[in-house]
Amino acid sequence: MAELGRSANLLPSEVSDIEAGRCSPSVETLYRLARALEIPAEALLGGQRQEAERRHPAGHGVLSELVVGAADRQTVELAGGVRWEMVRPAEEAAADNVDILEITYAPRSEAAPDLTRHEGREYGLVLEGRLEVQVEDEQVSLGPGDSLAFDSTRPHRVFNDRDEPARALWTVVTDPQASSSRFSLRARTARWRPGRRGSAVAPITLATILLFAISPLLASGSLAGDAILSMLPFAAVLAIASLGQTLVVQQAGLDLSVPGMMSLAAVLVTKYPNLDDGKLVTGIVIVLAVALAVGALNGIAVSVFGISPFVATLAMGSLLLGAVQQISHGSPTGVTDNLNRFALDETLGIPNTVIVAVIIVLIASLVVKKSVVGRRFEATGASPRTARAVGVPVLNYVVGTYMMASVCYALAGVLLAGYVKTPGIFVGNDYLLPTIAAVVLGGTALTGGAGSVVASAIGALFLTQVNQLVLAMGAATSMQFVIQGVIIAAGMTVGLVPWHKVRRLRVLLPGRARFE
């Protein structure tokens, strides 16, 4: 199902729902599946075969075996109140590239609300009622006995806008060579294109390379060794925190407890050891335990009590900042020498903080993209209802997501504290907007769905370098917030604008003969 979903540009859960009869596909979806399987769309019919006894005209032999009785047709109910019925044996439909169907439209029904297109040429004959056929910017009304032929690659839709049902005989003839070649091209290029709910590493990687290429032109010395080494630890901290935010966003949430958890982690890892290296490990364990508890509370509030992630995590963030004030009594404390040395040291010329970030991001990426747990995690984020229907413990995955996110924020806070040696009590306050901006730069839509933690980490590197350039060019620090706000606004615009309606508007513009 996963492979078929990729070939047809559908989620595995959508393929599963269609296969199990839990939802009705649109015409466009049906043709996507047919193209991916390299079979006629008519060959997909048959999941709702009537149980009536086969009735053939009197006689025997091959001819009688080719008869399909009226009560023996294979049918499929499409979305929008449209029914397709196969009018010839399934063996014939699978053997060629000709779909011959009797289509029934319920009153006020349509198979697809938007213009669609696919391979082939269509021939329609209305038997009863009236049907409206729109091809690009032209529309005609067909009554009983009227017929129509057009190229299926032109954007079109067929609908019944009357209070009476309509019935038509419809034939779609496709060129097997054209269909096969397009399928092959699509199969070869699918892995290089971002999915409709996913994110791509390539765009943000290219943007980051270009940013570093032009950095010396904007600020001389911005790529000097010292400048890079001073920037990378902060990029690593942001990458780890952004990883946690990415996981939450993939579950259609938004975690506003980032500043509180990072600040609390920094305070706990300094206050408890109190400069005693012997207590450092215990202090880190306490930080992780608190992070797991905070994440669990966030997850339970969202999944069990139905509180908006925005409200739940905002409230938790406020509680955490209050705890920071209470524990620290308003005064910062330095970290132990071992933690400070580890955060400042390098291994093979690479800062230890960067190595830790790379390891964490790679592990998270492998779990999300290559394991059963990861596939179920993405399925839960894409459609909790569907995931629950197929037996995925949605509650466990949502709560677990917030727990892992809080652990990421805590680790980021510990590393940041070690690097700056004496962190301010609210050291995490500057990391909320950057984590969201990094997620957006990585291509993960804030409305939820599949994403890439690697792309978010690269987005964190991009954003950190931009901030460094802003300061190197002498611009005010406030420009950092302006840039972050623009990135988030742009990401929300791309994710929320109904592009299918925009495309449809372009089709209706005068003088446009083809769909683009």
DOBAMI-219085 format. One line per field, with one value per residue (C-alpha): residue in one letter; x, y, z. Coordinates in nm, 4 decimals. Example, Ala and Ser with C-alpha at 12.3 -4.5 7.8 and 13.67 -1.06 7.14 Angstrom:
aa = c(a/s);
u = c(1.2300/1.3670);
v = c(-0.4500/-0.1060);
w = c(0.7800/0.7140);
//
This chain:
aa = c(m/a/e/l/g/r/s/a/n/l/l/p/s/e/v/s/d/i/e/a/g/r/c/s/p/s/v/e/t/l/y/r/l/a/r/a/l/e/i/p/a/e/a/l/l/g/g/q/r/q/e/a/e/r/r/h/p/a/g/h/g/v/l/s/e/l/v/v/g/a/a/d/r/q/t/v/e/l/a/g/g/v/r/w/e/m/v/r/p/a/e/e/a/a/a/d/n/v/d/i/l/e/i/t/y/a/p/r/s/e/a/a/p/d/l/t/r/h/e/g/r/e/y/g/l/v/l/e/g/r/l/e/v/q/v/e/d/e/q/v/s/l/g/p/g/d/s/l/a/f/d/s/t/r/p/h/r/v/f/n/d/r/d/e/p/a/r/a/l/w/t/v/v/t/d/p/q/a/s/s/s/r/f/s/l/r/a/r/t/a/r/w/r/p/g/r/r/g/s/a/v/a/p/i/t/l/a/t/i/l/l/f/a/i/s/p/l/l/a/s/g/s/l/a/g/d/a/i/l/s/m/l/p/f/a/a/v/l/a/i/a/s/l/g/q/t/l/v/v/q/q/a/g/l/d/l/s/v/p/g/m/m/s/l/a/a/v/l/v/t/k/y/p/n/l/d/d/g/k/l/v/t/g/i/v/i/v/l/a/v/a/l/a/v/g/a/l/n/g/i/a/v/s/v/f/g/i/s/p/f/v/a/t/l/a/m/g/s/l/l/l/g/a/v/q/q/i/s/h/g/s/p/t/g/v/t/d/n/l/n/r/f/a/l/d/e/t/l/g/i/p/n/t/v/i/v/a/v/i/i/v/l/i/a/s/l/v/v/k/k/s/v/v/g/r/r/f/e/a/t/g/a/s/p/r/t/a/r/a/v/g/v/p/v/l/n/y/v/v/g/t/y/m/m/a/s/v/c/y/a/l/a/g/v/l/l/a/g/y/v/k/t/p/g/i/f/v/g/n/d/y/l/l/p/t/i/a/a/v/v/l/g/g/t/a/l/t/g/g/a/g/s/v/v/a/s/a/i/g/a/l/f/l/t/q/v/n/q/l/v/l/a/m/g/a/a/t/s/m/q/f/v/i/q/g/v/i/i/a/a/g/m/t/v/g/l/v/p/w/h/k/v/r/r/l/r/v/l/l/p/g/r/a/r/f/e);
u = c(0.0000/0.2891/0.4437/0.1082/0.0408/0.3724/0.3098/-0.0438/0.0504/-0.1786/-0.1241/-0.1090/-0.4011/-0.6092/-0.5282/-0.6219/-0.9544/-1.0454/-0.9423/-1.1439/-1.4497/-1.4303/-1.4433/-1.5451/-1.2759/-1.3157/-1.2777/-0.9334/-0.8231/-0.9533/-0.7568/-0.4442/-0.4644/-0.5303/-0.2283/-0.0050/-0.1148/-0.0993/-0.4514/-0.7796/-0.9843/-1.2687/-1.0576/-1.0636/-1.4384/-1.5674/-1.5543/-1.9353/-2.0473/-2.4131/-2.4879/-2.7788/-2.7592/-2.6087/-2.8800/-2.7829/-3.0004/-3.0814/-2.7935/-2.4424/-2.0929/-1.8408/-2.0900/-2.3116/-2.0083/-1.9391/-2.2816/-2.3007/-2.6459/-2.8075/-2.7998/-2.4413/-2.2638/-1.9653/-2.0063/-1.8241/-1.9743/-1.7663/-1.7565/-2.0344/-2.3230/-2.1937/-2.2034/-2.0002/-2.1172/-1.9030/-2.1002/-1.8644/-1.6675/-1.3816/-1.1402/-1.1961/-1.1531/-0.8142/-0.6996/-0.7164/-0.7176/-1.0879/-1.3240/-1.6954/-1.9200/-2.2784/-2.2659/-2.5532/-2.5591/-2.7832/-2.9713/-2.7362/-2.4261/-2.0786/-1.7838/-1.5286/-1.5902/-1.2891/-1.1672/-0.9684/-0.7760/-0.6203/-0.4963/-0.7293/-1.0276/-1.3856/-1.7112/-2.0366/-2.3981/-2.6741/-2.9494/-3.1742/-3.1946/-2.9533/-2.5805/-2.3605/-2.0127/-1.7458/-1.4226/-1.1779/-1.3846/-1.6674/-1.9814/-2.2586/-2.5830/-2.6635/-3.0090/-3.1283/-2.9697/-2.7067/-2.3431/-2.0048/-1.6383/-1.3342/-0.9690/-0.9454/-0.6176/-0.8140/-0.9394/-1.3017/-1.5823/-1.9251/-2.2097/-2.5864/-2.7281/-3.0924/-3.3312/-3.3688/-3.1099/-2.9210/-2.7740/-2.5145/-2.2994/-1.9367/-1.6294/-1.2694/-1.0032/-0.6375/-0.3130/-0.1190/0.2189/0.1518/0.0134/0.3080/0.5682/0.4064/0.3846/0.7518/0.8537/0.6415/0.7838/1.1385/1.0883/0.8510/1.1285/1.2868/0.9677/0.8286/0.5072/0.1896/0.1979/0.5664/0.8854/1.2000/1.5579/1.6845/1.5263/1.6479/1.9889/2.0239/1.9093/2.1649/2.4468/2.3530/2.3377/2.6896/2.8082/2.6897/2.7752/3.1272/2.9750/2.7396/2.9824/3.3537/3.4910/3.1542/3.2992/3.6213/3.7094/3.6393/3.3056/3.1903/3.3025/3.1212/2.8023/2.7792/2.7129/2.4118/2.2900/2.3248/2.1188/1.8499/1.8521/1.7839/1.5042/1.3609/1.3583/1.1157/0.9006/0.8946/0.7576/0.4780/0.3938/0.3722/0.0938/-0.0869/0.0181/0.2367/0.4477/0.4775/0.6474/0.9905/1.1217/0.9981/1.1458/1.4826/1.5088/1.4082/1.6609/1.9369/1.8437/1.8188/2.1515/2.3219/2.1377/2.1396/2.5088/2.6033/2.9474/3.0031/3.0994/3.0103/2.6438/2.6340/2.4990/2.2278/2.1376/2.1011/1.8845/1.6602/1.6319/1.5294/1.2773/1.1174/1.1078/0.9310/0.6740/0.6141/0.5734/0.3331/0.1168/0.1138/0.0203/-0.2553/-0.4021/-0.4139/-0.5191/-0.7309/-0.8952/-0.9082/-0.7402/-0.5913/-0.2138/-0.1684/-0.3523/-0.2137/0.1513/0.1176/-0.0165/0.2573/0.5218/0.3963/0.4076/0.7624/0.8819/0.7252/0.9136/1.2357/1.1835/1.1082/1.4046/1.6620/1.5384/1.6137/1.9899/2.1785/2.4362/2.7330/2.7581/3.0170/3.3593/3.3004/2.9817/3.1390/3.4484/3.2405/3.0276/3.3319/3.5598/3.5935/3.6419/3.8393/3.7836/3.4048/3.2327/3.0955/2.7576/2.7364/2.8249/2.5527/2.2990/2.3880/2.3594/2.0206/1.8797/1.9981/1.8525/1.5209/1.5156/1.5825/1.3093/1.0516/1.1284/1.2507/1.0614/0.7087/0.6830/0.7708/0.5162/0.2456/0.3593/0.3197/-0.0140/-0.1400/-0.0386/-0.1954/-0.5296/-0.5862/-0.9302/-0.7949/-0.5019/-0.7413/-0.9619/-0.6721/-0.5684/-0.2936/-0.2899/-0.3263/-0.3192/0.0189/0.1690/0.0431/0.1564/0.4868/0.5403/0.5112/0.7358/1.0105/0.9720/1.0218/1.3315/1.4706/1.4084/1.5721/1.8830/1.9059/1.8832/2.1577/2.3957/2.3237/2.3917/2.7186/2.8317/2.7572/2.8789/2.6542/2.3131/2.0468/1.7461/1.5291/1.7872/1.5245/1.3126/1.4831/1.4126/1.0364/1.0084/1.3344/1.2136/0.8913/1.0791/1.3225/1.0311/0.8726/1.2040/1.2283/0.9024/0.6787/0.3359/0.2123/-0.1195/0.0371/0.1317/0.4583/0.7814/1.1571/1.3612/1.6758/1.5274/1.4344/1.7906/1.9272/1.6698/1.8138/2.1601/2.0214/1.8453/2.1480/2.3701/2.1139/2.1118/2.4896/2.4894/2.2350/2.4642/2.7802/2.6214/2.5499/2.1723/1.9644/1.8915/1.5231/1.5802/1.6189/1.2607/1.1414/1.3100/1.1700/0.8210/0.8392/0.9487/0.6629/0.4066/0.5297/0.5143/0.1603/0.0560/0.1953/0.0267/-0.3160/-0.3847/-0.6331/-0.4031/-0.6482/-0.8944/-0.6220/-0.5382/-0.9046/-0.9288/-0.6392/-0.8253/-1.1246/-0.9212/-1.0074/-0.7724/-0.6327/-0.6780/-0.4858/-0.4655/-0.1281);
v = c(0.0000/0.2374/0.1772/0.2145/0.5324/0.6816/0.5938/0.7367/1.0391/0.9182/0.8377/0.4662/0.5286/0.6630/0.3546/0.1349/0.3137/0.2746/-0.0915/-0.1720/0.0240/0.2784/0.5699/0.6345/0.7505/1.0392/0.9871/1.1472/0.9134/0.6099/0.7039/0.7689/0.4171/0.2725/0.4526/0.3407/-0.0212/0.0184/-0.1200/0.0302/0.2062/-0.0312/-0.3226/-0.1744/-0.2239/-0.5323/-0.4708/-0.4467/-0.7343/-0.8183/-1.1628/-1.2427/-1.5663/-1.5287/-1.5178/-1.5869/-1.6261/-1.9836/-2.1564/-2.2776/-2.2188/-1.9374/-1.6693/-1.7205/-1.6975/-1.3478/-1.2205/-1.0017/-1.0165/-0.6976/-0.8298/-0.9471/-0.6207/-0.5140/-0.1652/0.0983/0.3939/0.7052/1.0178/1.2677/1.0264/0.8724/0.4985/0.3163/-0.0195/-0.2497/-0.3617/-0.6317/-0.9194/-0.8181/-1.0346/-0.8201/-0.4946/-0.6088/-0.7189/-0.3844/-0.0101/0.0557/0.1412/0.0882/0.1868/0.2716/0.5718/0.6819/1.0330/1.0942/1.4257/1.7183/1.4997/1.5168/1.2772/1.5552/1.9160/2.0427/1.9997/1.6814/1.5233/1.1866/0.9840/0.8878/1.0052/0.9971/0.9168/0.9771/0.8938/1.0142/0.7536/0.9259/1.2697/1.5511/1.5899/1.8995/1.8550/2.1202/2.0982/2.3754/2.6976/2.5561/2.3845/2.1944/2.0332/1.6832/1.5226/1.1691/1.0567/1.3336/1.2263/1.3918/1.3101/1.4942/1.4530/1.3399/1.5239/1.8500/1.9550/1.8495/1.7494/1.5885/1.6649/1.6548/1.9867/1.8796/1.7193/1.4032/1.1246/1.0856/0.7799/0.7590/0.5117/0.6232/0.4925/0.5929/0.4750/0.5150/0.4692/0.1985/0.3266/0.6854/0.5696/0.3398/0.6028/0.8624/0.6123/0.5259/0.8921/0.9562/0.6527/0.7655/1.1237/1.0715/1.0271/1.3595/1.5610/1.6682/1.4843/1.6843/1.6501/1.5951/1.7959/1.7807/1.8060/1.9231/2.2747/2.3860/2.2276/2.4226/2.7430/2.6905/2.6330/2.9503/3.1429/3.0377/3.1160/3.4771/3.5331/3.6698/3.9169/4.0506/4.0466/3.9872/3.7293/3.5633/3.2318/3.2590/2.9636/3.1420/3.2735/2.9272/2.7609/3.0219/2.9820/2.6011/2.5308/2.7624/2.5997/2.2605/2.3710/2.5112/2.1941/1.9742/2.2003/2.2203/1.8406/1.8344/2.1050/1.9119/1.6006/1.8008/1.9860/1.6513/1.5652/1.8857/2.0600/2.3516/2.3444/2.6772/2.5260/2.5371/2.8438/2.7120/2.3623/2.4867/2.7414/2.4880/2.2365/2.4988/2.5953/2.2346/2.1303/2.4242/2.4525/2.0856/2.0064/2.3548/2.3347/1.9770/1.7477/1.4425/1.5447/1.6269/1.2889/1.2933/1.6456/1.5433/1.2446/1.4802/1.7090/1.4200/1.2880/1.6315/1.6636/1.3291/1.4307/1.7684/1.6073/1.3481/1.6202/1.8121/1.5004/1.3981/1.7492/1.7449/1.3853/1.2896/1.6182/1.7616/2.0907/2.2822/2.2226/2.5995/2.6512/2.3434/2.4126/2.7862/2.7143/2.4594/2.7045/2.9631/2.7077/2.6104/2.9699/3.0151/2.7085/2.8533/3.1736/2.9776/2.7407/3.0004/3.2748/3.5125/3.4526/3.2359/2.9708/2.8409/2.4872/2.2326/2.2323/1.8959/2.0100/2.3386/2.1605/1.9083/2.1799/2.3882/2.1056/1.9717/1.6203/1.5986/1.9716/1.9438/2.0974/1.8326/2.0057/1.9567/1.5880/1.5383/1.7181/1.5140/1.1855/1.2780/1.4012/1.0927/0.8551/1.0416/1.0408/0.6657/0.5899/0.8108/0.7090/0.3494/0.1814/0.0576/0.2999/0.5861/0.4858/0.4651/0.7995/0.9662/0.7911/0.9241/1.2774/1.2561/1.1202/1.0195/0.8810/0.6540/0.5448/0.4579/0.2630/0.0371/-0.0336/0.2221/0.3327/0.7017/0.8112/0.6454/0.8081/1.1583/1.1445/0.9884/1.2659/1.5393/1.3459/1.3093/1.6746/1.7859/1.5668/1.7432/2.0846/1.9692/1.8401/2.1652/2.3581/2.1481/2.1923/2.5652/2.6036/2.4144/2.6303/2.9706/2.8462/3.0806/3.0807/3.3370/3.1989/3.2530/3.1387/2.9574/3.2641/3.3317/2.9866/2.9657/3.1538/3.0093/2.6515/2.7252/2.9075/2.6155/2.3728/2.5901/2.6218/2.2421/2.2153/2.0734/2.2376/2.3845/2.2149/1.8730/1.5688/1.4158/1.6058/1.5726/1.6235/1.6408/1.9267/2.1082/2.0678/2.2164/2.4938/2.5621/2.5966/2.8314/3.0472/3.0670/3.1784/3.4422/3.5746/3.5885/3.7785/4.0268/4.1058/4.1093/4.3615/4.5933/4.5589/4.5768/4.2547/4.3196/4.2264/3.8642/3.8628/4.0288/3.7586/3.4794/3.6287/3.6580/3.2933/3.1710/3.3872/3.2624/2.9020/2.9428/3.1069/2.8225/2.5650/2.7238/2.8871/2.6673/2.6280/2.3970/2.6869/2.9176/2.6696/2.6407/3.0198/3.0178/2.7676/2.9989/3.3019/3.4180/3.3032/3.0021/2.6961/2.4464/2.3638/2.4419);
w = c(0.0000/0.0749/-0.2690/-0.4438/-0.2476/-0.3568/-0.7214/-0.7116/-0.4952/-0.2162/0.1496/0.2391/0.4755/0.1840/-0.0229/0.2733/0.3248/-0.0428/-0.0502/0.2627/0.1472/0.4299/0.1870/-0.1725/-0.4159/-0.6561/-1.0303/-1.0183/-0.7376/-0.9251/-1.2350/-1.0287/-0.8896/-1.2330/-1.3811/-1.0960/-1.1477/-1.5276/-1.5724/-1.6985/-1.4327/-1.5138/-1.3900/-1.0377/-1.0125/-0.8427/-0.4686/-0.4444/-0.6652/-0.6193/-0.4824/-0.7117/-0.9084/-1.2564/-1.5210/-1.8813/-2.1868/-2.2759/-2.4447/-2.3795/-2.5048/-2.5145/-2.6150/-2.3122/-2.0836/-2.2130/-2.1062/-1.7948/-1.6386/-1.5142/-1.1567/-1.1868/-1.2693/-1.0677/-0.9234/-0.7236/-0.5397/-0.6003/-0.3907/-0.4534/-0.5222/-0.8468/-0.9236/-1.1888/-1.3238/-1.5392/-1.8442/-1.9680/-1.8107/-1.5838/-1.7816/-2.0911/-1.8990/-1.7690/-2.1137/-2.2958/-2.2356/-2.2893/-2.0026/-2.0848/-1.7969/-1.7170/-1.4850/-1.2633/-1.1140/-0.8135/-0.8032/-0.7487/-0.7667/-0.9161/-0.9061/-0.8546/-0.7438/-0.9367/-1.2906/-1.3391/-1.6219/-1.7090/-2.0039/-2.2875/-2.4902/-2.3588/-2.5363/-2.3479/-2.4354/-2.2032/-2.1538/-1.8983/-1.7350/-1.8128/-1.7482/-1.7523/-1.8983/-1.8498/-2.0497/-1.9559/-1.9813/-2.1950/-2.0669/-2.2459/-2.1331/-2.2605/-2.2641/-2.3498/-2.6780/-2.6805/-2.7031/-2.6640/-2.7296/-2.5941/-2.4986/-2.1339/-2.0838/-2.1027/-1.7562/-1.7256/-1.4956/-1.5360/-1.2969/-1.2476/-1.1249/-1.1410/-0.8934/-1.1032/-1.1424/-1.4694/-1.6405/-1.9173/-2.1062/-2.0861/-2.2662/-2.2061/-2.4509/-2.3518/-2.5398/-2.3513/-2.4720/-2.3627/-2.0300/-1.9686/-2.0549/-1.8309/-1.5493/-1.5895/-1.5868/-1.2796/-1.1024/-1.1768/-1.0619/-0.7667/-0.5137/-0.6202/-0.5749/-0.2382/-0.1550/-0.1283/0.2526/0.2924/0.2956/0.0829/0.2017/-0.1380/-0.1474/0.1961/0.1312/-0.1916/-0.0210/0.2578/0.0096/-0.1750/0.1540/0.2484/-0.1048/-0.0885/0.2784/0.2066/-0.0373/0.2297/0.5226/0.4787/0.7181/0.7736/0.6523/0.8475/1.0651/1.3922/1.2642/1.1561/1.4790/1.6869/1.4814/1.4620/1.8345/1.8317/1.5084/1.6777/1.9779/1.7495/1.5369/1.8413/1.9634/1.6100/1.5913/1.8839/1.7278/1.3983/1.5683/1.7287/1.4059/1.2227/1.4677/1.3644/1.6856/1.7873/2.1024/2.2811/2.5875/2.4169/2.6096/2.9434/2.9001/2.7723/3.0546/3.3203/3.1873/3.2025/3.5588/3.6836/3.5290/3.7010/4.0350/4.1362/4.0705/4.1952/4.0264/4.1564/3.8656/4.0770/4.0652/3.6936/3.5742/3.8400/3.7380/3.3717/3.4730/3.6727/3.3698/3.1422/3.3974/3.4298/3.0490/3.0114/3.2742/3.1101/2.7674/2.9055/3.0602/2.7316/2.5362/2.7768/2.7747/2.3941/2.3233/2.6250/2.7220/2.3704/2.4653/2.1730/2.1485/2.1356/2.4651/2.6426/2.5641/2.6252/2.9735/3.0374/2.9195/3.1679/3.4502/3.3578/3.3531/3.6957/3.8174/3.6747/3.8717/4.1892/4.1638/4.0610/4.2959/4.0105/3.9988/3.7466/3.8397/3.6409/3.5017/3.6096/3.4471/3.2779/3.1060/3.0000/2.8680/2.6728/2.5108/2.4130/2.2959/1.9445/1.8071/1.4837/1.4419/1.4795/1.7852/2.0207/2.0221/1.6440/1.6750/1.9372/1.7175/1.4086/1.6005/1.7497/1.4179/1.2257/1.4837/1.4793/1.0986/1.0782/1.3321/1.1594/0.8001/0.8253/1.1102/1.1706/1.4618/1.2276/0.9653/1.2300/1.3688/1.0286/0.9702/1.3040/1.2124/0.8660/0.9847/1.3495/1.2656/0.9940/1.2085/1.4917/1.2502/1.1472/1.5048/1.5676/1.9356/1.8555/2.2214/2.2771/1.9685/2.0487/2.4122/2.3078/2.0539/2.3130/2.5516/2.2900/2.1938/2.5555/2.5807/2.2731/2.4282/2.7518/2.5738/2.3790/2.7075/2.8690/2.5749/2.5571/2.9288/2.8951/2.6047/2.7595/3.1049/3.3070/3.1351/3.2145/3.3946/3.0861/2.8333/2.6244/2.5542/2.2225/2.0781/2.0249/1.6947/1.5561/1.6075/1.4221/1.1450/1.1069/1.0757/0.8071/0.6224/0.6301/0.4399/0.7128/0.6900/1.0186/0.9461/1.0084/0.8036/0.6932/0.7371/0.7633/1.0788/0.8634/0.6607/0.9824/1.1117/0.7885/0.8261/1.1717/1.0169/0.7518/1.0095/1.2391/0.9528/0.8535/1.2099/1.2125/0.8831/1.0200/1.3126/1.0978/0.8617/1.1536/1.1388/1.4549/1.6430/1.5831/1.2180/1.3293/1.4530/1.1325/0.9219/1.1385/1.1181/0.7395/0.7100/0.9289/0.7475/0.4093/0.5263/0.6556/0.3279/0.1188/0.3412/0.3725/0.0349/-0.1641/-0.4641/-0.6421/-0.6578/-0.7855/-1.0601/-1.1468/-1.1713/-1.4159/-1.6297/-1.6529/-1.7568/-2.1121/-2.3823/-2.1938/-2.4084/-2.1940/-1.8266/-1.6709);
//
